[in-house]
Each structure stands twice: as structure tokens, then as C-alpha cells.
């Protein structure tokens, strides 16, 4: 064990407080991921109150995700340089200030700027929380602890629409941001008391060219993907944005390979297990957000459930994850992560395939069964996979690895939404005989055709991830036999 880990893990005072530390980390993990999806339910209200077109208001959601992804690697690097706990603490304050400003906004530009402030704070906490856990928790409990973080990530991501609906209908749209203030302040006070001082700092310089190129890549990629759904991917402006994104990414990789102190340690990806685990995490978030964007429309428009009851039906996903993830994380500490991740992905493949067989006359019980299975599969997969990712990283690069893991999650969300909506609208347009970007009244068959293709695609994505994880399982067992 390294001296770094030993210092934290041999300190009895820190070990007594480690679960309280985890609560603080999870509160901000939950709030920062929740704020990526909770706003969606308030968009119609914002359209009316701020008198804006829907296409413009959508930037309240997408601007937040874009800002997080653009700077998260930078804050992971700063965490390694200046201390992960210090950057996390600063991030909590920035996030709370951003939340306050969001609720005070009276115009779209001010709201978007406030969301960017909020996103900067969120990225500072996201980039470093997993590294802090890996440093503080002993290996025998690390899977359980990372599993709980994974649980709160998924809970925040999936619970947004239903929780947001309750807040907007009872208190008003401002409170979907202001709800962060009391929770955040409690977490800040608790955090400043229980979080230890940083012991790990790496002497390095900020990679300004790499940071700028990566930000250009993220902003042009997301803008191209998201605006392409409105304008069509054949539009010259969209093609230009995507070409710039590809060029910026190539330039970023070239710069990182040549710099002595890069923003992203590409050497992390030389470890095939790290790279494979990151890829599988990305694919799972893509698949889950295909579900996340399609399922509310199916529940409300095909099953004719009210938003209230549709929200409860969809909550089966995060509820099952909350139950399964800690158990899966604890099991991974005892039996290893490879078998659990493989089992989780197989369950997800079956659940996604089941969702692809649904129609407008399906029983709510059957729908609930497939949604619950998807939550169980995700819970089985996430915790052990996070543990695998962080266990393959040198202590001095935990901030960078944690930021890569969080970046992959956020990019997976955007890619999943883009894939799901693109497939849905293309299939619906083909069936309708003209371009469709919304539900067609009186034609549930058109939506269902698109939904079936979306869920078959997400099932195939999970299957690819399962095959890769199966290969990882076989390799791990072979290596153990060879070592023995």
C-alpha cells in the first residue's frame, strides 16, 4: 500500500468519520446530477413566464451539461495539483451561489450564465469525489463506497423529472434551484468540519492549450449534435460545427501526447482494463438515457398515465438501483467486480429487449417489471465498474481518473439523448411520410414503431458492453490461474 493511502487509512480520526465524509460527497453528487435533468420538467413553465420559444429554453439544460464537460478534466487535473478536497470544497460554494442566481433570474441570458456558474461548481465536485473516496476508504470497503456514489449519480440523473414535477407544481420553477440551498449549506458546514486536509499534491503546470482545445471540442460537438435535431444534420452550420469538433479533438490528442504535463494523462488508457471499464460505463449511460428520454412519453401518451403516476412508474428504476448498488458494491469487495458487471449487463440486455416489445395495450405491471429489471441491472453494473476504474489508477492521478469517469457519464447522457431522439424522429418520419419532430395525434403506432427501434438499439448497445465485459471476466480468471 502506498504511503499516501496508509496516511489516510491509518488515521483513526479520519476512519471514524469516513461514512460522514461519504454522505457529504453524495449530497453534492446527487444535487449536481439532479440539476442536469430536473430542469426539463420546468421548461414549459419557463417558456410561458419568460415568453421564449422552446428551442431557446432548451439551452438551460444543454448549457449546464456542456459547461460541465468542457471544464471537468481541468478540475480533475487541478485536484491532483492543488488537492482534491480543496477543489471539492470550492466547488460546493460555487454550486450554491450558482443555484441562488438561477432562481433569481428574470431573463434567459442571465439564467444561462447562472447555470454555467452552477455547472462549474458541479464539475469541481464531480471531478474529485471518486478520488477522495479511493484515497480515504480501505480496499475492503472501496467498492461499497464507490457503489453508493454511483447510486446517487444514477438517482440524481433519473429522479429529476418526477421530483421536478412535484416542486414546480407546488412551489414554482425557482425552487428547483433553491432547493439546493438548504441541503447544500448543511453539506458545506458538515464538509468543512469532517473533510481532512489534502495530503496528495502533484507539482505540475496547467495545460492551457489542452484545456482550450478540449473546451472547443466539447462545445462544438454538443452544439452540433443537439442543434442537428432541430435544423437537420445536413445543415452547413451543423456540419461545420462537427468538423471543427473532430479537428479540435485530433489537435487535443496531438498536443497531449507531446506535452510533459498534459491535461489528460493518456497513459491511463494504456491499461486495457481501465480503458474497457470506461468504455462500458459510456455505453451503459448511452443506453440508460435512451430509456430516460423515451419512457416518459410512452408512459404518459401511450399508457395515458398522468404525469404524477408516470413519475411513480419511472421511479422504479432509481429505487431498484438504490437497493441493488450498495449490495453490489459490497459484493465486489469480496468476490471481485468482473462477474457482477457481466451479470448486470445481461439483465439490462433482457430488460431493454422487453421494453422494445411493449405496445399501447401493455399492462402497467409488465412495464414496471422491465423498468425495475433495468434498474437492477444498472445497480449490479455501476458500483463494481466504478471500483474497477478507480482501482487501476496511480494515487497521483486519482483526480484525473475521476474526472474522466464523470466526463464519460455526462457525454454518455448527451449521446444517449441524441441517439434516441434521432432514431425516434427518423423512424416516425419514415412511417408518416413527412418530417416528424413531435407526437402525431391519433397515430400511436408511429411513435411505437420509433420507440421499438430505439430500445432494440439500446439493447444492442448493452449487448456489446456485455460481450466486452465477458471478455474481461475470462481474462481476469485466466490471469488468476496463471498467477497461481
C-alpha positions as CSV (number, residue, x, y, z in Angstrom):
1,X,0.0,0.0,0.0
2,X,1.3,3.5,-0.8
3,X,2.3,5.9,2.0
4,X,-0.5,8.2,0.8
5,X,-3.2,5.6,1.3
6,X,-1.6,4.5,4.6
7,X,-1.6,8.0,6.0
8,X,-5.4,8.4,5.4
9,X,-6.4,4.9,6.2
10,X,-4.2,4.5,9.3
11,X,-5.6,7.8,10.8
12,X,-8.2,6.6,13.3
13,X,-9.9,10.0,13.5
14,X,-10.4,10.1,9.7
15,X,-11.6,6.5,9.6
16,X,-14.3,7.2,12.2
17,X,-15.6,10.0,10.0
18,X,-15.3,8.2,6.7
19,X,-19.0,7.5,6.3
20,X,-20.0,11.0,7.2
21,X,-17.5,12.2,4.6
22,X,-19.2,9.9,2.1
23,X,-22.6,11.5,3.0
24,X,-21.2,15.0,2.2
25,X,-19.8,13.8,-1.1
26,X,-23.1,12.0,-2.0
27,X,-25.2,15.1,-1.2
28,X,-23.3,17.1,-3.9
29,X,-23.1,14.2,-6.2
30,X,-26.9,13.9,-6.1
31,X,-27.6,17.6,-6.4
32,X,-25.1,18.1,-9.3
33,X,-26.5,15.2,-11.3
34,X,-30.1,16.0,-10.4
35,X,-29.7,19.5,-11.8
36,X,-28.8,18.0,-15.2
37,X,-32.3,16.6,-15.6
38,X,-34.7,18.3,-13.1
39,X,-35.0,21.4,-15.3
40,X,-36.6,19.5,-18.1
41,X,-40.0,19.4,-16.4
42,X,-39.9,23.2,-15.8
43,X,-39.2,24.1,-19.5
44,X,-42.9,24.6,-20.4
45,X,-43.3,26.9,-17.5
46,X,-40.2,28.9,-18.4
47,X,-41.5,29.2,-22.0
48,X,-44.6,30.9,-20.7
49,X,-43.1,33.0,-17.9
50,X,-40.1,34.3,-19.8
51,X,-42.1,34.4,-23.1
52,X,-39.5,32.4,-25.1
53,X,-39.5,29.8,-27.9
54,X,-38.9,26.2,-26.8
55,X,-35.7,25.8,-28.9
56,X,-34.1,28.7,-26.9
57,X,-35.2,27.5,-23.5
58,X,-33.6,24.0,-24.1
59,X,-30.2,25.7,-23.7
60,X,-31.0,25.9,-19.9
61,X,-30.5,22.2,-19.8
62,X,-27.9,21.6,-22.5
63,X,-25.8,24.6,-21.4
64,X,-25.3,23.0,-18.0
65,X,-24.1,19.7,-19.4
66,X,-21.9,21.4,-22.0
67,X,-20.2,23.6,-19.3
68,X,-19.6,20.6,-17.0
69,X,-18.0,18.5,-19.8
70,X,-15.9,21.4,-21.1
71,X,-14.1,22.0,-17.7
72,X,-14.3,18.7,-15.8
73,X,-10.9,17.5,-17.0
74,X,-9.3,20.8,-15.9
75,X,-10.7,20.5,-12.4
76,X,-9.6,16.8,-12.2
77,X,-6.1,18.0,-13.0
78,X,-6.3,20.9,-10.6
79,X,-7.4,18.4,-7.9
80,X,-4.2,16.4,-8.4
81,X,-2.1,19.6,-8.3
82,X,-3.8,21.7,-5.6
83,X,-5.6,19.0,-3.6
84,X,-8.8,17.1,-4.4
85,X,-10.5,18.1,-1.2
86,X,-9.6,21.8,-1.6
87,X,-11.1,21.9,-5.2
88,X,-14.2,19.9,-3.9
89,X,-14.8,22.5,-1.1
90,X,-14.5,25.5,-3.5
91,X,-16.9,23.7,-5.9
92,X,-19.6,23.3,-3.2
93,X,-19.6,27.1,-2.7
94,X,-19.6,27.9,-6.4
95,X,-22.5,25.5,-6.9
96,X,-24.6,27.0,-4.2
97,X,-24.0,30.6,-5.5
98,X,-25.0,29.4,-9.0
99,X,-28.2,27.8,-7.6
100,X,-29.1,31.0,-5.9
101,X,-28.5,33.1,-9.0
102,X,-30.6,30.6,-11.2
103,X,-33.7,31.1,-9.0
104,X,-33.2,34.9,-9.1
105,X,-33.0,35.0,-13.0
106,X,-35.6,37.1,-14.8
107,X,-34.2,36.7,-18.4
108,X,-32.8,33.8,-20.4
109,X,-29.3,35.1,-20.8
110,X,-29.0,35.7,-17.0
111,X,-30.4,32.2,-16.3
112,X,-28.0,30.5,-18.8
113,X,-25.0,32.4,-17.3
114,X,-26.2,31.3,-13.8
115,X,-26.4,27.7,-15.0
116,X,-22.8,27.9,-16.2
117,X,-21.7,29.1,-12.8
118,X,-23.7,26.2,-11.3
119,X,-22.1,23.8,-13.7
120,X,-18.5,25.0,-12.9
121,X,-19.2,24.2,-9.2
122,X,-20.7,20.9,-10.1
123,X,-17.8,19.9,-12.2
124,X,-15.3,20.7,-9.4
125,X,-17.2,18.3,-7.1
126,X,-17.8,15.6,-9.7
127,X,-14.2,15.6,-10.8
128,X,-12.8,14.9,-7.4
129,X,-15.4,13.0,-5.3
130,X,-14.4,9.5,-6.5
131,X,-10.7,10.2,-6.0
132,X,-11.4,11.4,-2.4
133,X,-13.3,8.1,-1.7
134,X,-10.5,6.0,-3.2
135,X,-7.9,7.8,-1.0
136,X,-9.9,7.6,2.2
137,X,-11.6,4.2,2.1
138,X,-9.6,1.0,2.6
139,X,-9.7,-1.5,-0.3
140,X,-12.1,-3.8,1.6
141,X,-14.8,-1.1,1.6
142,X,-13.9,0.9,-1.5
143,X,-16.4,-0.9,-3.8
144,X,-19.2,-0.3,-1.4
145,X,-18.3,3.4,-1.1
146,X,-17.9,3.9,-4.8
147,X,-21.1,2.0,-5.3
148,X,-23.0,4.5,-3.1
149,X,-21.6,7.3,-5.2
150,X,-22.7,5.5,-8.3
151,X,-26.2,5.1,-6.8
152,X,-26.5,8.8,-6.1
153,X,-25.3,9.6,-9.6
154,X,-28.0,7.5,-11.2
155,X,-30.6,8.5,-8.6
156,X,-29.9,12.2,-9.4
157,X,-30.0,11.6,-13.2
158,X,-33.2,9.6,-13.2
159,X,-35.2,11.2,-10.4
160,X,-35.1,14.7,-11.9
161,X,-38.4,14.6,-13.9
162,X,-40.6,13.2,-11.2
163,X,-39.1,15.3,-8.3
164,X,-39.0,18.4,-10.5
165,X,-42.7,17.9,-11.3
166,X,-43.7,17.9,-7.7
167,X,-41.6,21.0,-6.9
168,X,-42.8,23.0,-9.9
169,X,-46.4,22.2,-9.3
170,X,-46.3,23.1,-5.6
171,X,-43.7,25.8,-5.2
172,X,-42.8,27.3,-8.6
173,X,-39.9,26.8,-11.0
174,X,-37.4,28.9,-9.0
175,X,-37.5,26.3,-6.2
176,X,-36.0,23.5,-8.4
177,X,-32.8,25.6,-8.0
178,X,-33.4,27.0,-4.5
179,X,-34.0,23.5,-3.0
180,X,-30.2,23.1,-3.4
181,X,-29.5,26.0,-0.9
182,X,-30.5,24.4,2.5
183,X,-29.2,21.0,1.5
184,X,-26.0,22.5,0.1
185,X,-25.4,24.7,3.1
186,X,-25.8,21.8,5.5
187,X,-23.4,19.7,3.4
188,X,-20.9,22.6,3.3
189,X,-20.8,23.1,7.1
190,X,-20.6,19.4,7.6
191,X,-17.9,19.0,4.9
192,X,-15.7,21.8,6.3
193,X,-15.8,20.0,9.7
194,X,-15.2,16.4,8.6
195,X,-13.1,16.6,5.4
196,X,-9.4,16.2,6.2
197,X,-6.6,18.3,4.8
198,X,-5.1,17.3,1.4
199,X,-2.0,15.1,1.6
200,X,-1.6,14.5,-2.1
201,X,-0.4,17.2,-4.4
202,X,1.5,16.8,-7.7
203,X,3.9,19.5,-8.8
204,X,2.7,20.4,-12.3
205,X,1.6,23.2,-14.6
206,X,-1.9,23.9,-16.1
207,X,-2.1,22.7,-19.7
208,X,-3.7,25.9,-21.2
209,X,-3.5,24.7,-24.9
210,X,-5.0,21.3,-24.0
211,X,-7.7,22.9,-21.8
212,X,-8.8,25.3,-24.6
213,X,-8.8,22.7,-27.3
214,X,-10.8,20.3,-25.2
215,X,-13.4,23.0,-24.4
216,X,-13.7,23.8,-28.1
217,X,-14.2,20.1,-28.9
218,X,-16.9,19.7,-26.3
219,X,-18.8,22.9,-27.1
220,X,-18.8,22.3,-30.9
221,X,-19.6,18.6,-30.6
222,X,-22.6,19.2,-28.3
223,X,-23.8,22.2,-30.2
224,X,-23.7,20.2,-33.5
225,X,-25.4,17.1,-32.0
226,X,-28.2,19.0,-30.2
227,X,-28.9,21.7,-32.8
228,X,-28.7,19.0,-35.6
229,X,-32.0,17.6,-34.2
230,X,-33.7,20.9,-34.9
231,X,-32.0,22.0,-38.1
232,X,-31.1,18.6,-39.6
233,X,-27.6,17.2,-39.8
234,X,-27.3,18.2,-43.4
235,X,-27.3,21.9,-42.5
236,X,-24.0,23.6,-43.3
237,X,-23.7,25.2,-39.9
238,X,-24.1,21.8,-38.2
239,X,-21.6,20.1,-40.4
240,X,-19.1,23.0,-39.8
241,X,-19.5,22.6,-36.0
242,X,-19.0,18.8,-36.2
243,X,-15.9,19.2,-38.4
244,X,-14.4,21.7,-36.0
245,X,-15.1,19.3,-33.2
246,X,-13.2,16.5,-34.9
247,X,-10.3,18.8,-35.8
248,X,-10.2,20.1,-32.2
249,X,-10.2,16.5,-30.8
250,X,-7.3,15.5,-33.1
251,X,-5.4,18.6,-32.2
252,X,-6.1,17.9,-28.4
253,X,-4.7,14.4,-28.6
254,X,-1.7,15.6,-30.6
255,X,-0.9,18.3,-28.0
256,X,-1.4,15.9,-25.0
257,X,1.0,13.3,-26.5
258,X,3.7,16.0,-26.8
259,X,3.3,17.8,-23.5
260,X,5.4,16.8,-20.5
261,X,2.5,17.8,-18.2
262,X,-0.7,17.2,-20.1
263,X,-4.3,18.0,-19.0
264,X,-5.2,14.3,-19.6
265,X,-2.8,11.6,-18.7
266,X,-3.2,9.4,-21.8
267,X,-1.0,6.8,-20.1
268,X,-4.2,5.9,-18.1
269,X,-5.6,4.3,-21.2
270,X,-2.6,2.1,-21.7
271,X,-4.2,-0.1,-19.0
272,X,-6.7,-2.2,-21.1
273,X,-8.9,-2.9,-18.0
274,X,-9.2,0.9,-17.3
275,X,-10.0,1.7,-20.9
276,X,-12.5,-1.2,-21.2
277,X,-14.3,-0.2,-18.0
278,X,-14.5,3.4,-19.1
279,X,-15.9,2.3,-22.5
280,X,-18.5,0.1,-20.8
281,X,-19.5,2.9,-18.5
282,X,-20.1,5.2,-21.5
283,X,-22.2,2.6,-23.3
284,X,-24.4,2.0,-20.3
285,X,-25.1,5.7,-19.8
286,X,-25.9,6.0,-23.5
287,X,-28.4,3.1,-23.2
288,X,-29.9,4.4,-20.0
289,X,-30.5,7.8,-21.4
290,X,-32.2,6.3,-24.5
291,X,-34.7,4.9,-21.9
292,X,-34.7,8.2,-19.9
293,X,-35.8,10.3,-22.9
294,X,-38.4,7.9,-24.4
295,X,-40.0,6.3,-21.3
296,X,-41.9,9.4,-20.1
297,X,-43.6,9.9,-23.5
298,X,-44.6,6.2,-23.6
299,X,-46.0,6.3,-20.0
300,X,-48.0,9.5,-20.5
301,X,-49.0,9.3,-24.1
302,X,-49.3,5.6,-24.8
303,X,-50.4,4.3,-21.3
304,X,-52.4,7.5,-20.7
305,X,-50.9,7.9,-17.2
306,X,-50.9,11.3,-15.5
307,X,-47.5,13.0,-15.0
308,X,-47.8,12.2,-11.3
309,X,-48.4,8.4,-11.8
310,X,-46.0,8.2,-14.7
311,X,-43.3,9.7,-12.4
312,X,-44.0,7.0,-9.8
313,X,-43.7,4.3,-12.5
314,X,-40.4,5.6,-13.7
315,X,-39.1,5.9,-10.2
316,X,-38.9,2.1,-10.1
317,X,-35.6,2.5,-12.0
318,X,-33.8,4.6,-9.4
319,X,-35.4,2.8,-6.5
320,X,-34.1,-0.6,-7.7
321,X,-30.7,1.0,-8.2
322,X,-30.7,2.4,-4.7
323,X,-31.4,-1.1,-3.3
324,X,-29.0,-3.1,-5.5
325,X,-26.0,-0.8,-5.9
326,X,-24.7,-0.8,-2.3
327,X,-25.2,-4.6,-2.2
328,X,-23.3,-5.0,-5.5
329,X,-20.5,-2.7,-4.3
330,X,-20.1,-4.7,-1.1
331,X,-20.1,-8.0,-3.0
332,X,-17.5,-6.6,-5.4
333,X,-15.1,-6.1,-2.4
334,X,-15.5,-9.8,-1.6
335,X,-15.8,-11.6,-4.9
336,X,-14.3,-9.2,-7.4
337,X,-16.1,-6.9,-9.9
338,X,-15.9,-8.8,-13.2
339,X,-18.7,-11.3,-12.7
340,X,-21.1,-8.7,-11.2
341,X,-20.6,-6.2,-14.1
342,X,-21.3,-9.0,-16.6
343,X,-24.4,-10.2,-14.8
344,X,-25.7,-6.6,-14.6
345,X,-25.3,-6.1,-18.3
346,X,-27.1,-9.3,-19.2
347,X,-30.0,-8.3,-17.0
348,X,-30.0,-4.9,-18.8
349,X,-30.0,-6.5,-22.3
350,X,-33.1,-8.6,-21.3
351,X,-34.8,-5.5,-19.8
352,X,-34.2,-3.3,-22.9
353,X,-35.4,-6.1,-25.2
354,X,-38.5,-6.4,-23.1
355,X,-39.1,-2.7,-23.4
356,X,-38.8,-3.0,-27.1
357,X,-41.7,-5.4,-27.1
358,X,-44.2,-3.1,-25.4
359,X,-47.2,-1.5,-27.1
360,X,-50.1,0.8,-26.2
361,X,-52.1,-2.0,-24.6
362,X,-49.3,-3.4,-22.4
363,X,-50.1,-3.7,-18.7
364,X,-48.6,-1.3,-16.2
365,X,-47.3,-4.3,-14.2
366,X,-45.3,-5.6,-17.2
367,X,-43.9,-2.2,-17.9
368,X,-43.0,-1.8,-14.3
369,X,-41.2,-5.2,-14.4
370,X,-39.0,-4.2,-17.3
371,X,-38.2,-0.8,-15.7
372,X,-37.4,-2.5,-12.4
373,X,-35.1,-5.0,-14.2
374,X,-33.3,-2.2,-15.9
375,X,-32.7,-0.6,-12.5
376,X,-31.5,-3.9,-11.0
377,X,-29.1,-4.5,-14.0
378,X,-27.7,-0.9,-13.7
379,X,-27.2,-1.3,-10.0
380,X,-25.3,-4.6,-10.5
381,X,-23.1,-3.0,-13.1
382,X,-22.3,0.6,-11.9
383,X,-20.7,0.0,-8.5
384,X,-18.3,-2.7,-9.4
385,X,-17.4,-1.0,-12.7
386,X,-16.6,2.3,-10.8
387,X,-14.4,0.3,-8.4
388,X,-12.6,-1.3,-11.3
389,X,-11.9,2.1,-12.9
390,X,-10.5,3.7,-9.8
391,X,-8.5,0.7,-8.7
392,X,-6.4,0.7,-11.9
393,X,-5.1,4.2,-11.3
394,X,-1.9,5.5,-9.6
395,X,-2.7,7.6,-6.5
396,X,-1.2,10.7,-8.0
397,X,-3.8,10.5,-10.9
398,X,-7.0,9.8,-9.0
399,X,-8.4,13.3,-9.7
400,X,-7.8,12.9,-13.4
401,X,-9.3,9.4,-13.5
402,X,-12.4,10.5,-11.5
403,X,-12.9,13.4,-13.9
404,X,-12.6,11.1,-16.9
405,X,-15.2,8.8,-15.4
406,X,-17.6,11.8,-14.7
407,X,-16.9,13.2,-18.2
408,X,-17.8,9.9,-19.8
409,X,-21.0,9.8,-17.8
410,X,-22.1,13.3,-19.0
411,X,-21.1,12.7,-22.6
412,X,-23.0,9.4,-22.5
413,X,-26.1,11.3,-21.4
414,X,-26.0,13.7,-24.3
415,X,-25.1,11.0,-26.8
416,X,-28.0,8.8,-25.5
417,X,-30.5,11.6,-25.8
418,X,-29.2,12.4,-29.3
419,X,-29.3,8.8,-30.5
420,X,-32.8,8.2,-29.0
421,X,-34.4,11.3,-30.5
422,X,-32.6,11.0,-33.9
423,X,-33.8,7.3,-34.3
424,X,-37.3,8.1,-33.0
425,X,-37.9,11.0,-35.3
426,X,-36.3,9.3,-38.3
427,X,-38.5,6.2,-37.9
428,X,-41.6,8.3,-37.2
429,X,-40.9,10.4,-40.3
430,X,-40.5,7.3,-42.4
431,X,-43.8,5.9,-41.2
432,X,-45.7,9.2,-41.5
433,X,-44.3,10.0,-45.0
434,X,-43.1,13.5,-43.9
435,X,-40.7,15.0,-41.4
436,X,-41.9,14.5,-37.8
437,X,-40.4,16.0,-34.7
438,X,-43.3,15.6,-32.3
439,X,-46.1,13.1,-31.5
440,X,-48.7,12.6,-34.2
441,X,-52.2,12.9,-32.7
442,X,-54.3,9.7,-33.3
443,X,-51.3,7.7,-34.5
444,X,-49.8,5.9,-31.5
445,X,-48.4,3.3,-34.0
446,X,-46.0,5.8,-35.4
447,X,-44.5,6.6,-32.0
448,X,-44.4,2.9,-31.0
449,X,-42.5,2.0,-34.2
450,X,-39.8,4.6,-33.4
451,X,-39.7,3.5,-29.7
452,X,-39.2,-0.2,-30.6
453,X,-36.2,0.7,-32.8
454,X,-34.8,2.9,-30.0
455,X,-35.0,0.2,-27.4
456,X,-33.6,-2.5,-29.8
457,X,-30.7,-0.2,-30.4
458,X,-30.1,0.4,-26.7
459,X,-30.4,-3.4,-26.1
460,X,-27.7,-3.9,-28.8
461,X,-25.5,-1.3,-27.1
462,X,-25.8,-3.2,-23.8
463,X,-25.1,-6.4,-25.6
464,X,-21.8,-5.0,-27.0
465,X,-20.9,-3.9,-23.5
466,X,-21.8,-7.3,-22.1
467,X,-19.5,-9.1,-24.7
468,X,-16.6,-6.8,-23.8
469,X,-17.2,-7.4,-20.1
470,X,-17.4,-11.1,-20.7
471,X,-14.0,-10.9,-22.3
472,X,-12.7,-9.0,-19.3
473,X,-14.1,-11.7,-17.0
474,X,-12.4,-14.5,-18.9
475,X,-9.1,-12.6,-19.0
476,X,-9.2,-11.9,-15.2
477,X,-9.9,-15.5,-14.4
478,X,-7.1,-16.7,-16.8
479,X,-4.7,-14.2,-15.2
480,X,-5.6,-15.5,-11.7
481,X,-4.9,-19.1,-12.8
482,X,-1.6,-18.1,-14.3
483,X,-0.6,-16.2,-11.2
484,X,-1.5,-19.2,-9.0
